Amino acid sequence: MRKWEDTALNEKLIAGTALDTPLYKEVKRLLTTAVMAGEWKPGVAIPSERLLAERFHLAVGTVRKAVDELVQENILLRQHGRGTFVTAHNLDRQMFHFFHIMRSDGGRETPVVEMLSFRRRRGDQEETEGLGRARGAGMFRIRNLLSLGGRPVMLDDIAIPQALFPGLTARQFRNRPNTIYHLYQTAFGINVVRSAERLRARLADAETAGLLRVDRGDPLLEIRRVAMTFNDAPVEFRRSLVNTAEYEYFNKLAKGKRG
């Protein structure tokens, strides 16, 4: 694999000539491209800022600014005393970055997930629009029931484009050894780096009431999430219904995190 393929940019960096965009933005773009191309795998350390600065013939501060933004965007992860790593999805990351349901007393629990169904269907209008796909595009549609403290609390309906996840099977999804986003990352090379969520109230219908063990017409929290990979490309649309009788939604935005 060729590294740093943008030769024209490197010549400008070396020569120190002006660019239409700040130099650190161009460095950020090249680092992102390298991660997307698999030059550094998830969980692997990237070169130090000093080495990157030498490669780009730039000041360390310029490279650090590019790395800072990639850390804020969850593409890279700094570990004090160890270095900067390509973010890898695991249970800890899932709990603190993508799972926002906690007990009313502030306690957090790891959900127990049961897959209820796995189907190949055409996406509905909301799914295809949210995922930037043509109307009627083929989707894998997965329904999961999440329990906390031994009680069902959340119902997840997940839609992902078949074109992005070729060969995905129900068995593979059900028997994944880690989180869903870890499966996306390791089996399909799709790294979820951020998500956008919309919340609203909804009443439980008969089917949902039965699954969540609530009464029909009880209030639920509906969360609609679009998960995105690099360059804000959408890869997953998810509808979640949450029984908030004993649980609530909590999302602490990190400083500098984009909304």
Secondary structure as the mmCIF struct_conf table of DSSP 4:
data_model
#
loop_
_struct_conf.conf_type_id
_struct_conf.id
_struct_conf.beg_label_comp_id
_struct_conf.beg_label_asym_id
_struct_conf.beg_label_seq_id
_struct_conf.end_label_comp_id
_struct_conf.end_label_asym_id
_struct_conf.end_label_seq_id
BEND BEND1 LYS A 3 TRP A 4
HELX_RH_AL_P HELX_RH_AL_P1 THR A 7 ALA A 15
TURN_TY1_P TURN_TY1_P1 GLY A 16 GLY A 16
BEND BEND2 ASP A 20 THR A 21
HELX_RH_AL_P HELX_RH_AL_P2 LEU A 23 MET A 36
TURN_TY1_P TURN_TY1_P2 ALA A 37 GLY A 38
BEND BEND3 GLU A 39 TRP A 40
TURN_TY1_P TURN_TY1_P3 PRO A 42 GLY A 43
HELX_LH_PP_P HELX_LH_PP_P1 VAL A 44 VAL A 44
STRN STRN1 ALA A 45 ALA A 45
HELX_LH_PP_P HELX_LH_PP_P2 ILE A 46 SER A 48
HELX_RH_AL_P HELX_RH_AL_P3 GLU A 49 PHE A 56
TURN_TY1_P TURN_TY1_P4 HIS A 57 HIS A 57
HELX_RH_AL_P HELX_RH_AL_P4 VAL A 60 GLN A 72
TURN_TY1_P TURN_TY1_P5 GLU A 73 ASN A 74
BEND BEND4 ILE A 75 ILE A 75
STRN STRN2 LEU A 76 GLN A 79
TURN_TY1_P TURN_TY1_P6 HIS A 80 ARG A 82
STRN STRN3 GLY A 83 VAL A 86
HELX_RH_AL_P HELX_RH_AL_P5 LEU A 91 ARG A 93
HELX_RH_PI_P HELX_RH_PI_P1 GLN A 94 PHE A 98
STRN STRN4 ILE A 101 ARG A 103
TURN_TY1_P TURN_TY1_P7 SER A 104 ASP A 105
BEND BEND5 GLY A 106 GLY A 106
HELX_LH_PP_P HELX_LH_PP_P3 THR A 110 PRO A 111
STRN STRN5 VAL A 112 ARG A 122
HELX_RH_AL_P HELX_RH_AL_P6 GLN A 125 GLY A 130
TURN_TY1_P TURN_TY1_P8 LEU A 131 GLY A 132
TURN_TY1_P TURN_TY1_P9 ARG A 135 GLY A 136
STRN STRN6 GLY A 138 LEU A 148
TURN_TY1_P TURN_TY1_P10 GLY A 149 GLY A 150
STRN STRN7 ARG A 151 PRO A 161
TURN_TY1_P TURN_TY1_P11 GLN A 162 LEU A 164
BEND BEND6 PHE A 165 PHE A 165
TURN_TY1_P TURN_TY1_P12 PRO A 166 GLY A 167
HELX_RH_AL_P HELX_RH_AL_P7 ALA A 170 ARG A 174
TURN_TY1_P TURN_TY1_P13 ASN A 175 ASN A 175
BEND BEND7 PRO A 177 ASN A 178
HELX_RH_AL_P HELX_RH_AL_P8 ILE A 180 PHE A 188
STRN STRN8 ARG A 194 LEU A 203
HELX_RH_AL_P HELX_RH_AL_P9 ALA A 206 LEU A 212
TURN_TY1_P TURN_TY1_P14 ARG A 213 ARG A 213
TURN_TY1_P TURN_TY1_P15 ARG A 216 GLY A 217
STRN STRN9 PRO A 219 MET A 228
HELX_RH_3T_P HELX_RH_3T_P1 PHE A 230 ASP A 232
STRN STRN10 PRO A 234 VAL A 242
BEND BEND8 ALA A 245 GLU A 246
STRN STRN11 TYR A 247 TYR A 249
HELX_LH_PP_P HELX_LH_PP_P4 LEU A 253 ALA A 254
TURN_TY1_P TURN_TY1_P16 LYS A 255 GLY A 256
#
